[in-house]
Amino acid sequence: MTIKTLKALRTLFCFIFVAGILSCNPEAENNLSRTDKSPDQESQNTTVNFTNEGRKVAVLWAQHLSKFKDHNLVIGETIKVTFFDSLGNPSTFLTADSGQFEERDQEILVWGNVEVESVDKVFLWTNSLLWDPKLRLIKTDDPVKIKRGSDIIEGVGFVSDINFDNIRITKNISGRISSD
C-alpha cells in the first residue's frame, strides 16, 4: 500500500470511530430528538372552538390535526370552519384542503381549494385565506372569485369582514354584474 492509501484509510477509520462514539452518546441522541419535526400530538376528526371574551366566534373541524408545541402551531388536513355572528348564529362556512393556526393569536390560515359561503349565499373561491380574529377580517393576496346571485367578480387580493358586508378586491378587478 502507498502512503496516500494508508492516510486515506486512517482518515476513514477515524471518521467511522468518531461517528460510532457520537451515536452511542445519550446527549447526542437528546439533541437529535429536540430537532425532530414530528408533532407532539396528533388527532383525528377533531373540533377546536375559538372564542373571544367567552363568546364563540368560530369552530374548526379537521380530519387530521398535528400540534407542534415548540412552534405554538397546529396544522390540519381537510378543514371546515364555521364562523359565528355577534348573536352566536352561524354566518359563514369555510372549507379547505389544509390549514394551520397558532394557539396564542388564533389566526387561521387555510390553503388548497378554499371555498367560503355565507348564509346570504355569497361565495368565495381562492387558493389561500387568512382569518384575523382581532380585526374579524378574512384576506388573501391570491386570485379570488366572488359570486353573489348572478353577479361574479374576480381579482387578485381580497379583504372582507367575515359576513361579506364590506368586500375589497385590491387589483386586476373584472366581473359581470346583472341589472336585476
Helices and strands as residue ranges (DSSP letters): H 3-24, H 26-34, E 41-52, E 55-68, G 69-71, E 73-84, E 90-102, E 108-118, E 122-132, E 137-148, E 151-161, E 167-176
